[in-house]
Amino acid sequence: MTGGCEARADSSGAYGRATDEATYEGTEPHMLTAGEVAGLIVAMFWAILVCFLAMVLVKLARLLGETTKMVSELSERVVPLLDDVSVTVGETNRQLVTVEAIAGNVKEVSDHAAKVSRVASGLMTGSFVKASAFRYGVRRALEGRRRS
């Protein structure tokens, strides 16, 4: 090839592009243009962003793993608790049936006691009124006989 670059084997035997020493002999090193510097800066920021996002994804993966572990542990603990709650609710319902029966019996006894109280009140009131009236009548009769 003539001019700038040609394929040459290096010491390891691999082929690649090599520059012609004559091209750069006696000249100063190549300076980067503003576009190349801007591209280099963008590439560095892009690499930093990719590293940052990779760290965020690793932390997110750890968080999801821990969350999965916690949910499985929680479900292991919740199932026995739900069983206990179910047994407790069943026992409570059974006790409520018993309490309802007792409350019905108490209401019935209370109704009977009220009836007995009314009958007793009627008997006592009527008897006292009759006894009082009889006593009053006897007293008036005795007073009338004494005067005469």
N, CA and C atoms as a LAMMPS dump frame, in Angstrom:
ITEM: TIMESTEP
0
ITEM: NUMBER OF ATOMS
444
ITEM: BOX BOUNDS ff ff ff
-5.0000000000000000e+02 5.0000000000000000e+02
-5.0000000000000000e+02 5.0000000000000000e+02
-5.0000000000000000e+02 5.0000000000000000e+02
ITEM: ATOMS id mol type element x y z
1 1 1 N 0.853 -1.173 0
2 1 2 C 0 0 0
3 1 3 C 0.887 1.22 0
4 2 1 N 0.33 2.244 -0.531
5 2 2 C 1.098 3.482 -0.565
6 2 3 C 0.411 4.508 0.287
7 3 1 N 1.149 5.349 0.904
8 3 2 C 0.528 6.445 1.621
9 3 3 C 0.544 6.236 3.112
10 4 1 N -0.693 6.076 3.731
11 4 2 C -0.8 6.165 5.173
12 4 3 C -0.677 4.877 5.938
13 5 1 N -1.507 3.875 5.676
14 5 2 C -1.571 2.71 6.548
15 5 3 C -1.46 1.45 5.717
16 6 1 N -0.893 0.444 6.343
17 6 2 C -0.854 -0.861 5.697
18 6 3 C -0.954 -1.914 6.78
19 7 1 N -1.33 -3.133 6.37
20 7 2 C -1.471 -4.225 7.323
21 7 3 C -0.113 -4.829 7.591
22 8 1 N 0.29 -4.936 8.848
23 8 2 C 1.564 -5.526 9.237
24 8 3 C 1.323 -6.49 10.395
25 9 1 N 2.158 -7.467 10.484
26 9 2 C 2.087 -8.404 11.6
27 9 3 C 2.955 -7.858 12.719
28 10 1 N 2.437 -7.93 13.946
29 10 2 C 3.265 -7.485 15.058
30 10 3 C 4.072 -8.659 15.587
31 11 1 N 4.71 -8.501 16.722
32 11 2 C 5.619 -9.532 17.233
33 11 3 C 4.87 -10.811 17.59
34 12 1 N 3.554 -10.721 17.897
35 12 2 C 2.795 -11.922 18.236
36 12 3 C 2.277 -12.625 16.995
37 13 1 N 2.414 -12.02 15.851
38 13 2 C 1.95 -12.622 14.617
39 13 3 C 0.566 -12.172 14.22
40 14 1 N -0.076 -11.267 15.015
41 14 2 C -1.414 -10.804 14.68
42 14 3 C -1.308 -9.664 13.682
43 15 1 N -2.284 -9.593 12.799
44 15 2 C -2.305 -8.542 11.79
45 15 3 C -3.191 -7.407 12.257
46 16 1 N -2.826 -6.201 11.972
47 16 2 C -3.619 -5.045 12.304
48 16 3 C -3.148 -3.866 11.488
49 17 1 N -3.754 -2.718 11.678
50 17 2 C -3.355 -1.524 10.929
51 17 3 C -2.164 -0.877 11.609
52 18 1 N -1.244 -0.534 10.892
53 18 2 C -0.076 0.169 11.433
54 18 3 C 0.07 1.459 10.669
55 19 1 N 0.543 2.458 11.322
56 19 2 C 0.716 3.754 10.649
57 19 3 C 2.109 3.813 10.04
58 20 1 N 2.179 4.548 9.06
59 20 2 C 3.469 4.735 8.384
60 20 3 C 4.276 5.717 9.222
61 21 1 N 5.469 5.304 9.684
62 21 2 C 6.269 6.17 10.528
63 21 3 C 6.619 7.471 9.838
64 22 1 N 6.63 7.46 8.583
65 22 2 C 7.017 8.66 7.85
66 22 3 C 5.957 9.728 7.961
67 23 1 N 4.749 9.328 8.172
68 23 2 C 3.658 10.293 8.233
69 23 3 C 3.801 11.177 9.452
70 24 1 N 4.173 10.6 10.614
71 24 2 C 4.224 11.368 11.847
72 24 3 C 5.628 11.751 12.274
73 25 1 N 6.632 11.388 11.525
74 25 2 C 7.994 11.748 11.9
75 25 3 C 8.197 13.237 11.83
76 26 1 N 8.652 13.786 12.92
77 26 2 C 8.988 15.193 12.938
78 26 3 C 7.794 16.097 13.146
79 27 1 N 6.6 15.558 13.306
80 27 2 C 5.425 16.402 13.538
81 27 3 C 5.014 16.282 15.001
82 28 1 N 4.195 17.191 15.423
83 28 2 C 3.71 17.183 16.803
84 28 3 C 2.557 16.193 16.945
85 29 1 N 2.302 15.781 18.185
86 29 2 C 1.198 14.835 18.387
87 29 3 C -0.124 15.449 17.942
88 30 1 N -1.033 14.581 17.574
89 30 2 C -2.348 14.981 17.063
90 30 3 C -3.195 15.565 18.2
91 31 1 N -3.778 16.722 18.052
92 31 2 C -4.647 17.371 19.03
93 31 3 C -6.099 16.996 18.73
94 32 1 N -6.873 16.815 19.799
95 32 2 C -8.28 16.479 19.622
96 32 3 C -9.066 17.729 19.263
97 33 1 N -10.022 17.559 18.389
98 33 2 C -10.886 18.693 18.023
99 33 3 C -11.94 18.859 19.11
100 34 1 N -12.695 19.947 19.065
101 34 2 C -13.745 20.22 20.044
102 34 3 C -14.822 19.152 19.979
103 35 1 N -15.149 18.687 18.805
104 35 2 C -16.156 17.64 18.65
105 35 3 C -15.687 16.338 19.265
106 36 1 N -14.383 16.013 19.086
107 36 2 C -13.85 14.79 19.677
108 36 3 C -13.828 14.876 21.198
109 37 1 N -13.489 16.06 21.746
110 37 2 C -13.509 16.256 23.199
111 37 3 C -14.933 16.13 23.727
112 38 1 N -15.877 16.742 23.018
113 38 2 C -17.279 16.659 23.432
114 38 3 C -17.75 15.211 23.392
115 39 1 N -17.377 14.487 22.35
116 39 2 C -17.753 13.077 22.245
117 39 3 C -17.13 12.254 23.356
118 40 1 N -15.891 12.555 23.703
119 40 2 C -15.215 11.851 24.791
120 40 3 C -15.907 12.123 26.129
121 41 1 N -16.292 13.385 26.352
122 41 2 C -16.99 13.757 27.593
123 41 3 C -18.342 13.056 27.666
124 42 1 N -19.066 13.055 26.544
125 42 2 C -20.375 12.386 26.512
126 42 3 C -20.192 10.892 26.768
127 43 1 N -19.148 10.296 26.19
128 43 2 C -18.897 8.866 26.392
129 43 3 C -18.571 8.58 27.856
130 44 1 N -17.819 9.463 28.513
131 44 2 C -17.488 9.267 29.922
132 44 3 C -18.748 9.38 30.787
133 45 1 N -19.553 10.421 30.508
134 45 2 C -20.793 10.555 31.266
135 45 3 C -21.713 9.366 31.025
136 46 1 N -21.744 8.885 29.801
137 46 2 C -22.568 7.725 29.471
138 46 3 C -22.076 6.501 30.259
139 47 1 N -20.767 6.308 30.344
140 47 2 C -20.206 5.185 31.1
141 47 3 C -20.536 5.323 32.583
142 48 1 N -20.44 6.551 33.117
143 48 2 C -20.776 6.787 34.526
144 48 3 C -22.253 6.505 34.764
145 49 1 N -23.103 6.955 33.846
146 49 2 C -24.54 6.721 33.961
147 49 3 C -24.849 5.223 33.936
148 50 1 N -24.211 4.495 33.049
149 50 2 C -24.427 3.049 32.966
150 50 3 C -23.988 2.38 34.267
151 51 1 N -22.852 2.793 34.82
152 51 2 C -22.393 2.232 36.097
153 51 3 C -23.381 2.555 37.219
154 52 1 N -23.854 3.793 37.252
155 52 2 C -24.826 4.187 38.27
156 52 3 C -26.101 3.361 38.139
157 53 1 N -26.603 3.233 36.908
158 53 2 C -27.822 2.45 36.699
159 53 3 C -27.6 0.977 37.041
160 54 1 N -26.411 0.465 36.782
161 54 2 C -26.11 -0.92 37.138
162 54 3 C -26.146 -1.085 38.658
163 55 1 N -25.606 -0.117 39.397
164 55 2 C -25.645 -0.176 40.856
165 55 3 C -27.084 -0.114 41.354
166 56 1 N -27.879 0.775 40.745
167 56 2 C -29.286 0.889 41.146
168 56 3 C -30.01 -0.425 40.885
169 57 1 N -29.764 -1.043 39.751
170 57 2 C -30.427 -2.309 39.429
171 57 3 C -29.988 -3.421 40.384
172 58 1 N -28.721 -3.435 40.772
173 58 2 C -28.251 -4.444 41.729
174 58 3 C -28.949 -4.249 43.069
175 59 1 N -29.044 -2.993 43.523
176 59 2 C -29.713 -2.72 44.797
177 59 3 C -31.196 -3.067 44.703
178 60 1 N -31.806 -2.758 43.572
179 60 2 C -33.214 -3.092 43.368
180 60 3 C -33.418 -4.604 43.374
181 61 1 N -32.507 -5.342 42.779
182 61 2 C -32.599 -6.803 42.788
183 61 3 C -32.482 -7.331 44.213
184 62 1 N -31.577 -6.764 45.005
185 62 2 C -31.456 -7.169 46.414
186 62 3 C -32.735 -6.864 47.173
187 63 1 N -33.278 -5.666 46.919
188 63 2 C -34.516 -5.27 47.589
189 63 3 C -35.653 -6.223 47.242
190 64 1 N -35.781 -6.568 45.981
191 64 2 C -36.835 -7.496 45.569
192 64 3 C -36.619 -8.875 46.179
193 65 1 N -35.368 -9.307 46.274
194 65 2 C -35.073 -10.591 46.916
195 65 3 C -35.468 -10.583 48.382
196 66 1 N -35.109 -9.514 49.096
197 66 2 C -35.472 -9.396 50.505
198 66 3 C -36.989 -9.318 50.672
199 67 1 N -37.648 -8.581 49.778
200 67 2 C -39.101 -8.464 49.855
201 67 3 C -39.755 -9.82 49.644
202 68 1 N -39.265 -10.573 48.684
203 68 2 C -39.8 -11.907 48.436
204 68 3 C -39.602 -12.795 49.658
205 69 1 N -38.433 -12.704 50.272
206 69 2 C -38.131 -13.493 51.462
207 69 3 C -39.061 -13.109 52.611
208 70 1 N -39.277 -11.798 52.808
209 70 2 C -40.148 -11.335 53.881
210 70 3 C -41.585 -11.777 53.657
211 71 1 N -42.051 -11.702 52.412
212 71 2 C -43.427 -12.114 52.113
213 71 3 C -43.603 -13.603 52.388
214 72 1 N -42.62 -14.412 52.019
215 72 2 C -42.743 -15.849 52.275
216 72 3 C -42.725 -16.134 53.778
217 73 1 N -41.86 -15.441 54.531
218 73 2 C -41.841 -15.612 55.986
219 73 3 C -43.148 -15.14 56.606
220 74 1 N -43.675 -14.036 56.101
221 74 2 C -44.933 -13.518 56.618
222 74 3 C -46.066 -14.492 56.352
223 75 1 N -46.094 -15.072 55.169
224 75 2 C -47.164 -16.024 54.869
225 75 3 C -47.041 -17.262 55.741
226 76 1 N -45.806 -17.662 56.078
227 76 2 C -45.62 -18.8 56.979
228 76 3 C -46.16 -18.491 58.378
229 77 1 N -46.05 -17.244 58.789
230 77 2 C -46.534 -16.857 60.113
231 77 3 C -48.027 -16.57 60.1
232 78 1 N -48.561 -16.068 59.008
233 78 2 C -49.957 -15.651 58.957
234 78 3 C -50.902 -16.857 58.899
235 79 1 N -50.508 -17.91 58.224
236 79 2 C -51.388 -19.069 58.076
237 79 3 C -51.771 -19.652 59.448
238 80 1 N -50.818 -19.89 60.355
239 80 2 C -51.236 -20.377 61.678
240 80 3 C -52.105 -19.364 62.432
241 81 1 N -51.8 -18.091 62.287
242 81 2 C -52.617 -17.069 62.952
243 81 3 C -54.043 -17.084 62.424
244 82 1 N -54.196 -17.231 61.117
245 82 2 C -55.533 -17.29 60.54
246 82 3 C -56.279 -18.533 61.017
247 83 1 N -55.554 -19.631 61.169
248 83 2 C -56.18 -20.833 61.711
249 83 3 C -56.662 -20.586 63.14
250 84 1 N -55.817 -19.934 63.944
251 84 2 C -56.205 -19.61 65.32
252 84 3 C -57.41 -18.677 65.349
253 85 1 N -57.42 -17.697 64.479
254 85 2 C -58.547 -16.76 64.419
255 85 3 C -59.818 -17.501 64.018
256 86 1 N -59.699 -18.416 63.093
257 86 2 C -60.865 -19.192 62.662
258 86 3 C -61.418 -20.019 63.817
259 87 1 N -60.536 -20.66 64.588
260 87 2 C -60.973 -21.439 65.745
261 87 3 C -61.619 -20.519 66.778
262 88 1 N -61.009 -19.363 67.005
263 88 2 C -61.547 -18.407 67.98
264 88 3 C -62.928 -17.911 67.569
265 89 1 N -63.097 -17.601 66.298
266 89 2 C -64.407 -17.135 65.814
267 89 3 C -65.448 -18.242 65.957
268 90 1 N -65.066 -19.473 65.654
269 90 2 C -65.999 -20.585 65.825
270 90 3 C -66.426 -20.747 67.27
271 91 1 N -65.449 -20.676 68.184
272 91 2 C -65.76 -20.791 69.613
273 91 3 C -66.621 -19.623 70.078
274 92 1 N -66.34 -18.437 69.578
275 92 2 C -67.136 -17.26 69.935
276 92 3 C -68.571 -17.415 69.462
277 93 1 N -68.75 -17.918 68.261
278 93 2 C -70.111 -18.145 67.753
279 93 3 C -70.847 -19.168 68.616
280 94 1 N -70.142 -20.214 69.029
281 94 2 C -70.765 -21.223 69.889
282 94 3 C -71.17 -20.597 71.226
283 95 1 N -70.29 -19.782 71.785
284 95 2 C -70.602 -19.113 73.05
285 95 3 C -71.758 -18.132 72.892
286 96 1 N -71.821 -17.453 71.745
287 96 2 C -72.925 -16.509 71.514
288 96 3 C -74.269 -17.234 71.457
289 97 1 N -74.285 -18.43 70.881
290 97 2 C -75.523 -19.208 70.864
291 97 3 C -75.943 -19.52 72.292
292 98 1 N -74.981 -19.897 73.137
293 98 2 C -75.276 -20.187 74.539
294 98 3 C -75.763 -18.934 75.264
295 99 1 N -75.087 -17.822 75.031
296 99 2 C -75.489 -16.56 75.672
297 99 3 C -76.875 -16.139 75.206
298 100 1 N -77.175 -16.365 73.935
299 100 2 C -78.5 -16.021 73.414
300 100 3 C -79.577 -16.86 74.099
301 101 1 N -79.29 -18.136 74.31
302 101 2 C -80.245 -19 75.004
303 101 3 C -80.43 -18.524 76.448
304 102 1 N -79.326 -18.179 77.098
305 102 2 C -79.413 -17.687 78.482
306 102 3 C -80.203 -16.386 78.53
307 103 1 N -79.959 -15.493 77.594
308 103 2 C -80.686 -14.217 77.565
309 103 3 C -82.178 -14.449 77.355
310 104 1 N -82.517 -15.412 76.516
311 104 2 C -83.94 -15.745 76.312
312 104 3 C -84.566 -16.268 77.588
313 105 1 N -83.832 -17.13 78.309
314 105 2 C -84.35 -17.661 79.576
315 105 3 C -84.502 -16.556 80.615
316 106 1 N -83.524 -15.64 80.673
317 106 2 C -83.605 -14.521 81.615
318 106 3 C -84.811 -13.646 81.294
319 107 1 N -85.073 -13.408 80.03
320 107 2 C -86.234 -12.605 79.636
321 107 3 C -87.529 -13.302 80.052
322 108 1 N -87.573 -14.598 79.85
323 108 2 C -88.763 -15.361 80.23
324 108 3 C -88.984 -15.304 81.739
325 109 1 N -87.906 -15.486 82.521
326 109 2 C -88.014 -15.419 83.982
327 109 3 C -88.436 -14.021 84.408
328 110 1 N -87.879 -13.02 83.744
329 110 2 C -88.236 -11.63 84.07
330 110 3 C -89.713 -11.374 83.794
331 111 1 N -90.217 -11.899 82.675
332 111 2 C -91.649 -11.735 82.368
333 111 3 C -92.51 -12.428 83.422
334 112 1 N -92.107 -13.636 83.833
335 112 2 C -92.865 -14.358 84.866
336 112 3 C -92.821 -13.61 86.193
337 113 1 N -91.649 -13.066 86.537
338 113 2 C -91.533 -12.309 87.788
339 113 3 C -92.416 -11.068 87.744
340 114 1 N -92.518 -10.426 86.603
341 114 2 C -93.379 -9.25 86.486
342 114 3 C -94.843 -9.645 86.665
343 115 1 N -95.229 -10.782 86.087
344 115 2 C -96.621 -11.241 86.243
345 115 3 C -96.919 -11.571 87.709
346 116 1 N -95.982 -12.288 88.347
347 116 2 C -96.168 -12.63 89.764
348 116 3 C -96.254 -11.36 90.599
349 117 1 N -95.432 -10.388 90.277
350 117 2 C -95.449 -9.129 91.017
351 117 3 C -96.788 -8.417 90.854
352 118 1 N -97.33 -8.438 89.643
353 118 2 C -98.633 -7.792 89.43
354 118 3 C -99.74 -8.52 90.194
355 119 1 N -99.713 -9.85 90.165
356 119 2 C -100.736 -10.627 90.88
357 119 3 C -100.611 -10.379 92.376
358 120 1 N -99.367 -10.438 92.877
359 120 2 C -99.163 -10.215 94.309
360 120 3 C -99.572 -8.808 94.691
361 121 1 N -99.265 -7.858 93.867
362 121 2 C -99.64 -6.475 94.146
363 121 3 C -101.154 -6.341 94.157
364 122 1 N -101.792 -6.983 93.199
365 122 2 C -103.261 -6.927 93.165
366 122 3 C -103.877 -7.586 94.38
367 123 1 N -103.362 -8.735 94.777
368 123 2 C -103.885 -9.42 95.963
369 123 3 C -103.654 -8.598 97.208
370 124 1 N -102.46 -8.094 97.366
371 124 2 C -102.142 -7.334 98.569
372 124 3 C -102.906 -6.031 98.608
373 125 1 N -102.962 -5.361 97.494
374 125 2 C -103.661 -4.081 97.462
375 125 3 C -105.147 -4.302 97.717
376 126 1 N -105.698 -5.272 97.041
377 126 2 C -107.134 -5.553 97.237
378 126 3 C -107.419 -5.991 98.657
379 127 1 N -106.598 -6.835 99.218
380 127 2 C -106.795 -7.332 100.586
381 127 3 C -106.627 -6.202 101.598
382 128 1 N -105.63 -5.381 101.385
383 128 2 C -105.432 -4.259 102.308
384 128 3 C -106.59 -3.28 102.241
385 129 1 N -107.086 -3.056 101.052
386 129 2 C -108.213 -2.128 100.916
387 129 3 C -109.444 -2.719 101.595
388 130 1 N -109.667 -4.002 101.358
389 130 2 C -110.839 -4.643 101.98
390 130 3 C -110.682 -4.686 103.495
391 131 1 N -109.449 -5.031 103.939
392 131 2 C -109.218 -5.089 105.389
393 131 3 C -109.354 -3.701 106.006
394 132 1 N -108.86 -2.718 105.335
395 132 2 C -108.968 -1.353 105.852
396 132 3 C -110.424 -0.901 105.877
397 133 1 N -111.131 -1.247 104.839
398 133 2 C -112.549 -0.864 104.782
399 133 3 C -113.328 -1.593 105.884
400 134 1 N -113.027 -2.869 106.092
401 134 2 C -113.696 -3.634 107.138
402 134 3 C -113.388 -3.058 108.508
403 135 1 N -112.142 -2.75 108.737
404 135 2 C -111.72 -2.177 110.014
405 135 3 C -112.411 -0.829 110.253
406 136 1 N -112.472 -0.036 109.234
407 136 2 C -113.135 1.252 109.348
408 136 3 C -114.624 1.067 109.666
409 137 1 N -115.214 0.137 108.983
410 137 2 C -116.65 -0.125 109.22
411 137 3 C -116.9 -0.625 110.622
412 138 1 N -116.04 -1.526 111.117
413 138 2 C -116.195 -2.053 112.473
414 138 3 C -115.998 -0.937 113.481
415 139 1 N -115.023 -0.119 113.272
416 139 2 C -114.757 0.98 114.194
417 139 3 C -115.942 1.945 114.238
418 140 1 N -116.507 2.251 113.118
419 140 2 C -117.64 3.172 113.081
420 140 3 C -118.852 2.548 113.783
421 141 1 N -118.977 1.267 113.595
422 141 2 C -120.127 0.58 114.228
423 141 3 C -119.942 0.574 115.751
424 142 1 N -118.725 0.318 116.191
425 142 2 C -118.467 0.301 117.627
426 142 3 C -118.622 1.7 118.229
427 143 1 N -118.217 2.705 117.514
428 143 2 C -118.366 4.074 117.993
429 143 3 C -119.859 4.434 118.075
430 144 1 N -120.595 3.969 117.102
431 144 2 C -122.044 4.255 117.079
432 144 3 C -122.749 3.549 118.208
433 145 1 N -122.362 2.377 118.608
434 145 2 C -122.973 1.659 119.708
435 145 3 C -122.595 2.279 121.038
436 146 1 N -121.436 2.764 121.138
437 146 2 C -121.021 3.372 122.388
438 146 3 C -121.761 4.649 122.613
439 147 1 N -122.083 5.351 121.625
440 147 2 C -122.788 6.621 121.779
441 147 3 C -124.271 6.365 122.098
442 148 1 N -124.733 5.365 121.678
443 148 2 C -126.145 5.148 121.923
444 148 3 C -126.445 4.428 123.161
